[in-house]
Amino acid sequence: MDLSTVANFAEVFGALVVVGSVAFAFVQLAHFRRQRADMAAIELAHSFQTPEFTRAIRLVLTFPDGVTAEEIRRDPEKEEAAMLVSLTLESVGIMVHRRVVALDVVWELMGGMVLASWKKIEVWAQGQREEQGGEKFDEWIQWLCEQLERHGVDNQPAFQKHRDWRP
């Protein structure tokens, strides 16, 4: 074997090492993204497990559908609950839009609760918008609910969809 043949083998080997390294980098990147998505979902679930949020959502879900801003303002506890739920769900909407958390994860973790909450505070949010002179208040909750409604049209409840699941 002459020097030219050895050089050719070395060049091919070098190219294979580079291709292998690039492939490994893509696999690692995919793994990192999946890990980040899993962590975001876990953090999202934790954010809904605080005593404050639990109290607030329980109270908001007792509001009549379409309750007005004036009705909510009469009771500071109700207004505080509406604001806490509002700010929390606004953050969820932004995270979904920026693809930090997948829409199906939100749907499975809290889709029904998000939609039910919006039904309760939508008129209140519109009142807030009018008072503030803009459309920014709760814009991401509204967007999130529109996405969830589209996403959930043909979606079965978990107990039906995964009836045959085995560990």
C-alpha positions in Angstrom: 0.0 0.0 0.0 1.5 3.3 -1.0 1.2 6.7 0.6 -1.5 7.9 -1.9 -3.8 4.9 -0.9 -3.3 5.6 2.8 -4.1 9.3 2.2 -7.3 8.3 0.4 -8.4 6.0 3.2 -7.6 8.7 5.8 -9.6 11.2 3.8 -12.6 8.8 3.6 -12.3 8.0 7.2 -12.2 11.7 8.1 -15.3 12.4 6.1 -17.1 9.5 7.8 -16.1 10.9 11.2 -17.5 14.3 10.3 -20.8 12.8 9.0 -21.1 10.7 12.1 -20.4 13.7 14.3 -23.1 15.7 12.6 -25.6 12.9 12.9 -24.8 12.5 16.6 -25.2 16.2 17.0 -28.7 16.1 15.5 -29.7 13.1 17.7 -28.5 15.0 20.8 -30.3 18.1 19.7 -33.6 16.2 19.3 -33.0 14.6 22.7 -32.4 18.0 24.2 -35.6 19.4 22.7 -37.7 16.5 23.9 -36.2 16.9 27.4 -37.0 20.6 27.3 -40.6 19.9 26.3 -41.0 17.4 29.1 -39.6 19.8 31.6 -41.9 22.6 30.4 -44.9 20.2 30.7 -43.9 19.3 34.3 -43.5 23.0 35.2 -46.9 23.8 33.7 -48.5 21.1 35.8 -46.7 22.4 38.9 -48.0 25.9 38.3 -51.6 24.7 38.6 -51.0 22.8 41.8 -50.4 25.8 44.1 -53.0 26.4 46.8 -53.6 29.9 45.6 -54.3 28.9 42.1 -56.5 26.0 43.3 -58.6 28.4 45.4 -58.8 30.9 42.6 -59.9 28.4 39.9 -62.5 26.9 42.2 -63.9 30.3 42.8 -63.9 31.3 39.2 -65.6 28.1 38.1 -68.5 29.1 40.4 -69.1 32.4 38.6 -72.1 32.4 36.3 -71.2 32.3 32.6 -70.7 35.8 31.3 -70.3 37.6 34.7 -69.6 41.3 34.2 -66.7 43.3 35.5 -69.0 45.2 37.8 -70.3 42.0 39.4 -66.8 40.7 39.9 -65.5 44.0 41.4 -68.2 44.0 44.1 -66.2 41.2 45.8 -62.5 41.7 46.1 -61.9 38.0 46.6 -63.6 37.3 43.2 -61.7 40.0 41.5 -58.4 38.6 42.9 -59.3 35.1 41.8 -60.3 36.2 38.3 -57.0 38.1 38.0 -54.9 35.2 39.2 -56.5 32.8 36.8 -56.3 35.3 34.0 -52.6 36.0 34.5 -51.8 32.3 34.8 -53.7 31.3 31.7 -52.3 34.2 29.8 -48.8 32.8 30.4 -49.9 29.4 29.2 -51.2 30.9 26.0 -47.9 32.6 25.4 -46.0 29.4 26.1 -48.1 27.5 23.6 -47.7 30.2 20.9 -43.9 30.2 21.4 -44.0 26.4 21.2 -42.5 26.0 24.7 -45.4 23.7 25.6 -47.3 21.7 23.0 -51.0 22.4 22.5 -51.9 18.7 23.1 -50.1 18.8 26.4 -52.2 21.8 27.5 -55.3 20.0 26.1 -54.6 16.9 28.1 -53.5 18.7 31.3 -56.1 21.4 31.5 -58.0 21.9 28.3 -61.4 21.6 29.8 -60.6 23.8 32.7 -59.1 26.5 30.4 -62.2 26.6 28.3 -64.6 26.6 31.3 -62.6 29.4 32.9 -62.7 31.5 29.8 -66.5 31.0 29.6 -66.7 32.5 33.1 -64.4 35.5 32.6 -64.7 36.4 28.9 -67.3 39.2 29.5 -65.2 40.5 32.4 -62.1 40.4 30.2 -63.9 42.4 27.5 -64.9 45.0 30.2 -61.2 45.2 31.2 -60.3 45.8 27.6 -62.8 48.6 27.2 -61.6 50.3 30.4 -58.0 50.0 29.3 -58.8 51.2 25.7 -57.2 48.2 23.9 -57.4 44.6 23.0 -54.3 43.3 24.9 -56.0 42.2 28.1 -56.3 38.4 28.1 -55.5 38.3 24.4 -53.5 35.0 24.8 -56.2 33.3 26.8 -58.7 34.0 24.0 -56.2 32.8 21.4 -55.5 29.7 23.5 -59.2 28.9 23.8 -59.7 29.3 20.1 -56.9 26.8 19.5 -58.2 24.4 22.1 -61.7 24.5 20.6 -60.3 23.7 17.2 -58.0 21.0 18.6 -60.6 19.3 20.8 -63.4 18.9 18.2 -62.8 15.3 17.6 -60.9 14.5 20.7 -62.2 11.8 23.0 -61.8 11.9 26.7 -58.7 10.1 27.9 -60.7 7.3 29.6 -62.2 6.4 26.2 -59.2 7.2 23.9 -56.8 5.1 26.0 -59.1 2.4 27.2 -56.9 -0.4 26.0 -53.6 1.1 27.2 -51.4 -1.3 29.2 -48.3 -0.4 31.2 
